[in-house]
Amino acid sequence: MLWSYSTYSPVIMSFSGKYQLESQEGFVDFMKAIGLPDDMIEKGKDIKSVSEIEQNGDQFKVTVTTGPKVLTNSFTVGQEAEIETLTGEKMKAVVNKEGNKLKVVLNKITSITELVDENTLVNTLTLGSLVYKRISKRLA
């Protein structure tokens, strides 16, 4: 007798696109914990940043524009790259990909960016017990 097994495999979506911040939780406490000055936290808390992601296989270029500040990081999944943090510090790190999630650890901060559906990008930053969650919606 022949047996056939069907396996469920999740659809892997492309991260490529532009996403605008729609909501965030834990911003102020998290930014204070990483050492951002109060005036920058105050300015940044209501800005709807735009993230643009270009994905070509395992190669990524991520540009986040928050008001006048533009942060661009390029990396290849599984390979060490220099990543600029929210505070402007540059450090070497390896970004790993698991399905529709990109995960990187930078100086005790774990960042997981997940494409939950074709139009929603969720970025969760964790530092100890502090969690900063950003939900962005696809613009293009």
ZATORBA-351767 format. One record per residue: residue in three letters; x, y, z of N, C-alpha, C, CB in turn. Coordinates in steps of 0.1 Angstrom, whole numbers, padded with zeros to 4 digits. Each point is the difference from the previous one (the first is absolute). Glycine has a CB too. Layout:
type / npx / npy / npz / capx / capy / capz / cpx / cpy / cpz / cbpx / cbpy / cbpz
ALA / X / Y / Z / X / Y / Z / X / Y / Z / X / Y / Z
...
***
This chain:
type / npx / npy / npz / capx / capy / capz / cpx / cpy / cpz / cbpx / cbpy / cbpz
MET / 0008 / -0012 / 0000 / -0008 / 0012 / 0000 / 0009 / 0012 / 0000 / -0019 / -0012 / 0012
LEU / 0015 / 0022 / -0020 / 0008 / 0013 / -0001 / -0006 / 0010 / 0010 / 0006 / -0005 / -0024
TRP / 0002 / 0011 / 0031 / -0004 / 0011 / 0009 / 0004 / 0013 / -0006 / 0002 / -0015 / 0020
SER / -0011 / 0025 / -0019 / 0005 / 0013 / -0004 / -0002 / 0010 / 0011 / -0006 / -0005 / -0024
TYR / 0015 / 0013 / 0026 / 0000 / 0010 / 0011 / -0001 / 0014 / -0006 / 0013 / -0015 / 0016
SER / -0022 / 0022 / -0012 / 0000 / 0014 / -0005 / 0006 / 0009 / 0011 / -0020 / -0004 / -0015
THR / 0029 / 0013 / 0012 / 0006 / 0008 / 0010 / -0004 / 0014 / -0002 / 0019 / -0015 / 0002
TYR / -0022 / 0022 / 0009 / -0004 / 0014 / -0001 / 0013 / 0008 / 0000 / -0022 / -0004 / 0012
SER / 0024 / 0012 / -0022 / 0011 / 0009 / 0000 / -0005 / 0014 / -0002 / 0016 / -0018 / -0009
PRO / -0012 / 0027 / 0019 / -0005 / 0014 / -0001 / 0005 / 0007 / -0012 / -0001 / 0000 / 0025
VAL / -0007 / 0009 / -0030 / 0004 / 0007 / -0012 / 0010 / 0010 / 0004 / -0023 / -0002 / -0010
ILE / 0034 / 0002 / 0003 / 0011 / 0010 / 0003 / -0002 / 0012 / -0008 / 0016 / -0019 / 0006
MET / -0018 / 0030 / 0000 / -0003 / 0013 / -0007 / 0013 / 0008 / -0001 / -0024 / 0000 / 0008
SER / 0024 / 0009 / -0018 / 0011 / 0009 / -0002 / -0002 / 0012 / 0010 / 0003 / -0007 / -0024
PHE / 0008 / 0011 / 0030 / -0001 / 0012 / 0009 / 0000 / 0013 / -0008 / 0012 / -0013 / 0018
SER / -0008 / 0012 / -0031 / 0002 / 0012 / -0008 / -0013 / 0009 / 0001 / 0016 / -0012 / -0015
GLY / -0014 / 0025 / 0017 / -0011 / 0009 / 0000 / 0003 / 0012 / 0009 / -0016 / -0018 / -0006
LYS / 0006 / 0027 / 0006 / 0001 / 0012 / 0010 / -0011 / -0002 / 0010 / 0009 / 0015 / -0018
TYR / -0006 / -0013 / 0030 / -0009 / -0001 / 0011 / 0000 / 0012 / 0009 / 0003 / -0025 / 0000
GLN / -0015 / 0030 / 0004 / -0001 / 0011 / 0009 / -0004 / -0004 / 0014 / -0006 / 0015 / -0020
LEU / 0012 / -0010 / 0030 / -0003 / -0003 / 0014 / -0014 / 0004 / 0002 / 0024 / 0003 / 0008
GLU / -0032 / -0013 / -0002 / -0014 / 0002 / 0003 / -0002 / 0002 / 0015 / -0007 / -0013 / -0021
SER / 0013 / 0004 / 0029 / -0001 / 0001 / 0014 / 0013 / -0005 / 0007 / -0025 / -0002 / -0002
GLN / 0027 / 0006 / 0014 / 0011 / -0005 / 0008 / -0003 / -0001 / 0014 / 0016 / 0009 / -0017
GLU / -0009 / -0018 / 0024 / -0003 / -0002 / 0014 / 0014 / -0001 / 0007 / -0022 / -0012 / -0004
GLY / 0023 / 0019 / 0016 / 0012 / -0001 / 0008 / 0012 / 0009 / -0005 / -0007 / -0022 / 0005
PHE / 0004 / 0032 / -0014 / 0010 / 0008 / -0006 / 0009 / 0008 / 0010 / -0015 / 0002 / -0020
VAL / 0008 / 0006 / 0029 / 0007 / 0009 / 0009 / 0009 / -0008 / 0010 / -0019 / 0016 / -0002
ASP / 0013 / -0026 / 0009 / 0008 / -0008 / 0009 / 0012 / -0006 / -0006 / -0020 / -0004 / 0013
PHE / 0018 / -0002 / -0025 / 0011 / -0007 / -0007 / 0011 / 0010 / -0004 / -0017 / -0017 / -0009
MET / 0013 / 0028 / 0003 / 0010 / 0010 / -0005 / 0008 / 0006 / 0012 / -0015 / 0006 / -0019
LYS / 0008 / -0004 / 0031 / 0008 / 0004 / 0012 / 0010 / -0010 / 0004 / -0020 / 0013 / 0007
ALA / 0016 / -0026 / -0008 / 0009 / -0011 / 0004 / 0012 / -0001 / -0008 / -0020 / -0012 / 0008
ILE / 0019 / 0015 / -0021 / 0012 / -0001 / -0009 / 0008 / 0013 / 0000 / -0013 / -0016 / -0014
GLY / 0008 / 0026 / 0021 / 0008 / 0012 / 0002 / -0003 / 0012 / -0010 / 0017 / -0015 / 0008
LEU / -0028 / 0014 / -0015 / -0004 / 0012 / -0008 / -0004 / 0012 / 0009 / -0008 / -0016 / -0019
PRO / 0013 / 0028 / 0015 / -0003 / 0012 / 0008 / -0015 / 0002 / 0000 / 0023 / 0010 / -0005
ASP / -0028 / -0004 / 0016 / -0015 / 0003 / 0001 / -0005 / 0009 / -0012 / 0003 / -0002 / 0025
ASP / 0005 / 0012 / -0029 / -0005 / 0008 / -0011 / -0002 / -0008 / -0013 / 0011 / 0020 / 0010
MET / -0002 / -0029 / -0013 / -0001 / -0009 / -0012 / -0012 / -0009 / 0002 / 0025 / 0001 / -0004
ILE / -0028 / -0006 / 0016 / -0011 / -0009 / 0002 / -0013 / 0007 / -0002 / 0013 / -0013 / 0017
GLU / -0013 / 0026 / -0012 / -0012 / 0008 / -0001 / -0003 / 0003 / -0015 / 0004 / 0010 / 0023
LYS / 0006 / -0007 / -0030 / -0001 / 0003 / -0015 / -0005 / -0012 / -0007 / 0018 / 0018 / 0001
GLY / -0012 / -0030 / 0002 / -0002 / -0012 / -0008 / -0012 / -0008 / 0003 / 0023 / 0000 / -0001
LYS / -0030 / 0003 / 0013 / -0011 / -0009 / 0004 / -0012 / 0001 / -0009 / 0008 / 0002 / 0023
ASP / -0010 / 0010 / -0030 / -0012 / 0001 / -0008 / 0003 / 0000 / -0015 / -0010 / 0013 / 0018
ILE / 0022 / -0015 / -0022 / 0004 / 0000 / -0014 / -0004 / -0014 / -0006 / 0019 / 0017 / 0004
LYS / -0025 / -0017 / -0015 / -0004 / -0013 / -0007 / 0011 / -0003 / -0010 / -0025 / 0005 / 0003
SER / 0035 / -0012 / 0002 / 0011 / -0004 / -0008 / -0004 / -0009 / -0012 / 0015 / 0002 / 0020
VAL / -0007 / -0001 / -0030 / -0002 / -0008 / -0012 / 0012 / -0010 / -0002 / -0014 / 0018 / -0011
SER / 0011 / -0031 / 0010 / 0011 / -0010 / -0002 / -0001 / -0004 / -0015 / 0000 / -0008 / 0025
GLU / 0011 / 0008 / -0032 / 0001 / -0005 / -0013 / 0009 / -0012 / 0000 / -0005 / 0023 / -0011
ILE / 0000 / -0035 / 0006 / 0008 / -0012 / 0000 / 0001 / -0005 / -0014 / -0008 / -0006 / 0023
GLU / 0021 / 0004 / -0027 / 0003 / -0006 / -0013 / 0006 / -0013 / 0002 / 0004 / 0022 / -0011
GLN / -0011 / -0033 / 0007 / 0005 / -0013 / 0002 / 0003 / -0007 / -0014 / -0013 / -0002 / 0021
ASN / 0025 / -0004 / -0022 / 0004 / -0007 / -0012 / 0006 / -0013 / 0005 / 0005 / 0021 / -0013
GLY / -0014 / -0031 / 0014 / 0005 / -0013 / 0006 / 0003 / 0002 / 0015 / 0009 / -0008 / -0022
ASP / 0003 / 0005 / 0026 / 0004 / 0002 / 0014 / 0007 / 0013 / 0002 / 0003 / -0024 / 0002
GLN / -0003 / 0033 / -0012 / 0006 / 0013 / 0002 / -0011 / 0010 / 0003 / 0019 / -0006 / -0016
PHE / -0016 / 0015 / 0026 / -0010 / 0010 / 0004 / 0006 / 0013 / 0001 / -0013 / -0017 / 0012
LYS / 0005 / 0028 / -0016 / 0004 / 0013 / 0003 / -0012 / 0006 / 0007 / 0016 / 0003 / -0020
VAL / -0014 / 0002 / 0032 / -0011 / 0006 / 0008 / 0003 / 0014 / 0003 / -0006 / -0023 / 0011
THR / -0004 / 0032 / -0015 / 0002 / 0014 / 0002 / -0012 / 0005 / 0009 / 0013 / 0003 / -0022
VAL / -0010 / 0002 / 0033 / -0011 / 0005 / 0009 / 0002 / 0016 / 0001 / -0002 / -0022 / 0013
THR / -0009 / 0029 / -0017 / 0000 / 0014 / 0000 / -0009 / 0005 / 0012 / 0005 / 0001 / -0025
THR / 0000 / 0006 / 0035 / -0007 / 0005 / 0011 / 0002 / 0015 / 0000 / 0001 / -0022 / 0013
GLY / -0010 / 0030 / -0018 / 0002 / 0014 / -0001 / 0012 / 0003 / -0009 / -0011 / 0004 / 0023
PRO / 0021 / 0003 / -0017 / 0012 / 0003 / -0008 / 0011 / -0011 / 0001 / -0005 / 0024 / 0004
LYS / 0003 / -0034 / 0005 / 0010 / -0010 / 0002 / -0003 / -0012 / -0009 / 0002 / 0007 / 0024
VAL / 0009 / -0011 / -0032 / -0001 / -0011 / -0009 / 0010 / -0010 / 0005 / -0008 / 0014 / -0020
LEU / 0003 / -0027 / 0022 / 0009 / -0011 / 0005 / 0000 / -0010 / -0011 / -0004 / 0005 / 0025
THR / 0015 / -0009 / -0031 / 0000 / -0010 / -0011 / 0010 / -0011 / 0004 / -0005 / 0017 / -0017
ASN / 0000 / -0029 / 0017 / 0009 / -0012 / 0002 / -0002 / -0010 / -0011 / -0002 / 0003 / 0025
SER / 0013 / -0008 / -0030 / 0000 / -0011 / -0010 / 0007 / -0012 / 0006 / 0001 / 0017 / -0019
PHE / -0007 / -0029 / 0016 / 0005 / -0012 / 0006 / -0004 / -0012 / -0009 / 0000 / 0010 / 0023
THR / 0007 / -0021 / -0021 / -0003 / -0013 / -0006 / -0003 / -0009 / 0011 / 0014 / 0004 / -0021
VAL / -0026 / -0011 / 0020 / -0004 / -0009 / 0010 / 0011 / -0010 / 0003 / -0024 / 0003 / -0007
GLY / 0027 / -0005 / 0020 / 0010 / -0010 / 0004 / 0014 / 0004 / 0000 / -0016 / -0016 / -0008
GLN / 0019 / 0029 / 0003 / 0014 / 0004 / -0001 / 0001 / 0013 / 0009 / 0002 / -0009 / -0024
GLU / 0010 / 0010 / 0030 / 0003 / 0012 / 0008 / -0001 / 0012 / -0008 / 0014 / -0014 / 0015
ALA / -0020 / 0025 / -0009 / -0001 / 0013 / -0007 / 0001 / 0010 / 0011 / -0014 / -0009 / -0019
GLU / 0018 / 0021 / 0014 / 0000 / 0012 / 0010 / -0014 / 0006 / 0000 / 0025 / 0004 / -0004
ILE / -0031 / -0003 / 0016 / -0014 / 0005 / 0001 / 0001 / 0012 / 0009 / -0010 / -0023 / -0003
GLU / 0003 / 0034 / -0002 / -0001 / 0012 / 0008 / -0013 / -0001 / 0009 / 0012 / 0014 / -0018
THR / -0010 / -0011 / 0031 / -0011 / -0001 / 0009 / -0009 / 0013 / 0001 / 0014 / -0017 / 0013
LEU / -0024 / 0016 / -0005 / -0009 / 0012 / 0001 / 0008 / 0012 / 0006 / -0020 / -0015 / 0003
THR / 0030 / 0012 / 0005 / 0008 / 0011 / 0007 / 0012 / 0004 / -0009 / -0006 / -0009 / 0022
GLY / 0007 / 0004 / -0034 / 0011 / 0004 / -0009 / 0012 / -0008 / 0001 / -0009 / 0022 / 0001
GLU / 0010 / -0031 / 0009 / 0011 / -0009 / 0002 / 0001 / -0010 / -0011 / -0001 / 0003 / 0025
LYS / 0013 / -0007 / -0030 / 0001 / -0010 / -0010 / 0007 / -0012 / 0006 / 0002 / 0017 / -0018
MET / -0008 / -0029 / 0015 / 0005 / -0012 / 0006 / -0001 / -0012 / -0010 / -0005 / 0008 / 0023
LYS / 0013 / -0018 / -0022 / -0001 / -0011 / -0009 / -0010 / -0010 / 0006 / 0024 / 0003 / -0007
ALA / -0032 / -0009 / -0002 / -0010 / -0009 / 0004 / -0004 / -0009 / -0011 / -0009 / 0016 / 0017
VAL / 0002 / -0027 / -0014 / -0005 / -0009 / -0011 / -0015 / 0000 / 0001 / 0021 / -0015 / 0001
VAL / -0027 / 0018 / -0012 / -0015 / -0001 / -0001 / -0004 / -0014 / -0005 / -0002 / 0026 / -0005
ASN / -0007 / -0032 / 0012 / -0005 / -0013 / -0004 / -0014 / 0001 / -0005 / 0016 / -0012 / 0016
LYS / -0020 / 0003 / -0024 / -0014 / 0000 / -0006 / -0006 / -0014 / 0003 / 0006 / 0017 / -0018
GLU / -0018 / -0016 / 0024 / -0008 / -0012 / 0003 / -0014 / 0002 / -0006 / 0014 / -0005 / 0021
GLY / -0016 / -0001 / -0032 / -0013 / 0003 / -0007 / -0002 / 0014 / -0003 / -0010 / -0019 / 0012
ASN / 0000 / 0026 / -0007 / -0003 / 0014 / -0002 / 0005 / 0009 / 0011 / -0020 / -0007 / -0013
LYS / 0031 / 0002 / 0020 / 0005 / 0008 / 0011 / 0015 / 0002 / -0002 / -0017 / -0009 / 0015
LEU / 0022 / 0022 / -0013 / 0014 / 0003 / 0001 / 0003 / 0003 / 0014 / 0000 / 0009 / -0024
LYS / 0011 / -0016 / 0029 / 0004 / 0002 / 0014 / 0015 / 0004 / 0001 / -0018 / -0017 / 0007
VAL / 0020 / 0027 / 0002 / 0014 / 0004 / 0002 / 0001 / 0004 / 0015 / 0003 / 0007 / -0025
VAL / 0009 / -0010 / 0031 / 0003 / 0005 / 0013 / 0011 / 0010 / 0000 / -0007 / -0023 / 0009
LEU / 0004 / 0035 / -0004 / 0010 / 0011 / 0000 / 0001 / 0005 / 0014 / -0006 / 0006 / -0024
ASN / 0017 / -0009 / 0030 / 0003 / 0006 / 0013 / -0011 / -0002 / 0010 / 0015 / 0017 / -0011
LYS / -0019 / -0029 / 0014 / -0010 / -0004 / 0009 / -0015 / 0003 / -0004 / 0017 / 0004 / 0017
ILE / -0018 / 0002 / -0029 / -0013 / 0002 / -0006 / -0003 / -0010 / -0010 / 0002 / 0025 / 0005
THR / -0013 / -0032 / -0004 / -0005 / -0010 / -0010 / -0010 / 0007 / -0009 / 0005 / -0020 / 0015
SER / -0003 / 0020 / -0028 / -0009 / 0006 / -0009 / -0006 / -0011 / -0009 / 0012 / 0022 / 0000
ILE / -0025 / -0023 / 0000 / -0007 / -0009 / -0009 / -0009 / 0007 / -0009 / 0002 / -0019 / 0017
THR / 0000 / 0019 / -0030 / -0009 / 0006 / -0010 / -0007 / -0011 / -0007 / 0015 / 0020 / -0003
GLU / -0029 / -0019 / 0004 / -0008 / -0011 / -0006 / -0010 / 0006 / -0010 / 0003 / -0014 / 0021
LEU / -0004 / 0008 / -0032 / -0010 / 0003 / -0010 / -0012 / -0009 / 0003 / 0018 / 0007 / -0018
VAL / -0028 / -0002 / 0026 / -0011 / -0008 / 0004 / -0010 / -0003 / -0011 / 0003 / 0010 / 0023
ASP / -0004 / -0001 / -0032 / -0008 / -0003 / -0013 / 0006 / 0010 / -0010 / -0021 / -0007 / 0012
GLU / 0016 / 0006 / -0024 / 0007 / 0008 / -0011 / 0000 / 0015 / 0002 / -0007 / -0018 / -0015
ASN / -0001 / 0023 / 0024 / -0001 / 0014 / 0003 / 0004 / 0005 / 0013 / -0018 / 0000 / -0016
THR / 0022 / -0009 / 0025 / 0003 / 0004 / 0014 / 0014 / -0005 / 0005 / -0025 / -0001 / 0005
LEU / 0033 / 0011 / -0001 / 0013 / -0003 / 0005 / 0000 / 0003 / 0015 / 0011 / 0005 / -0023
VAL / -0007 / -0015 / 0031 / 0001 / 0003 / 0015 / 0015 / -0002 / 0004 / -0024 / -0008 / 0003
ASN / 0029 / 0019 / 0003 / 0013 / -0001 / 0005 / 0000 / 0001 / 0016 / 0009 / 0012 / -0021
THR / -0004 / -0022 / 0027 / 0000 / -0001 / 0015 / 0015 / 0000 / 0005 / -0022 / -0013 / 0000
LEU / 0025 / 0023 / 0008 / 0013 / 0002 / 0006 / -0001 / -0004 / 0015 / 0007 / 0018 / -0017
THR / 0002 / -0026 / 0021 / -0001 / -0004 / 0014 / 0014 / 0002 / 0007 / -0018 / -0017 / -0006
LEU / 0017 / 0023 / 0018 / 0012 / 0003 / 0008 / -0004 / -0004 / 0014 / 0009 / 0019 / -0015
GLY / -0004 / -0031 / 0019 / -0004 / -0005 / 0014 / -0015 / -0002 / 0000 / 0019 / 0012 / 0011
SER / -0026 / -0005 / -0002 / -0014 / -0001 / 0001 / -0008 / 0011 / -0008 / 0003 / -0011 / 0023
LEU / 0005 / 0020 / -0029 / -0006 / 0011 / -0008 / -0003 / -0005 / -0014 / 0012 / 0017 / 0014
VAL / -0024 / -0013 / -0019 / -0004 / -0004 / -0013 / -0005 / 0012 / -0008 / -0006 / -0023 / 0007
TYR / 0011 / 0026 / -0018 / -0004 / 0011 / -0009 / -0005 / -0007 / -0013 / 0017 / 0017 / 0010
LYS / -0030 / -0014 / -0013 / -0006 / -0007 / -0011 / -0005 / 0011 / -0010 / -0007 / -0020 / 0014
ARG / 0011 / 0018 / -0027 / -0004 / 0009 / -0010 / -0008 / -0008 / -0011 / 0020 / 0015 / 0004
ILE / -0032 / -0009 / -0007 / -0008 / -0006 / -0011 / -0001 / 0009 / -0012 / -0013 / -0013 / 0018
SER / 0018 / 0009 / -0029 / 0000 / 0008 / -0012 / -0009 / -0007 / -0011 / 0023 / 0010 / 0006
LYS / -0029 / -0001 / -0014 / -0008 / -0005 / -0011 / 0006 / 0004 / -0014 / -0021 / 0002 / 0014
ARG / 0020 / -0011 / -0023 / 0006 / 0001 / -0014 / -0006 / 0012 / -0007 / 0004 / -0024 / -0001
LEU / 0004 / 0033 / -0004 / -0004 / 0011 / -0009 / 0001 / -0004 / -0014 / 0008 / 0017 / 0017
ALA / 0003 / -0024 / -0021 / 0002 / -0003 / -0014 / 0007 / -0013 / -0001 / 0001 / 0024 / -0006
***
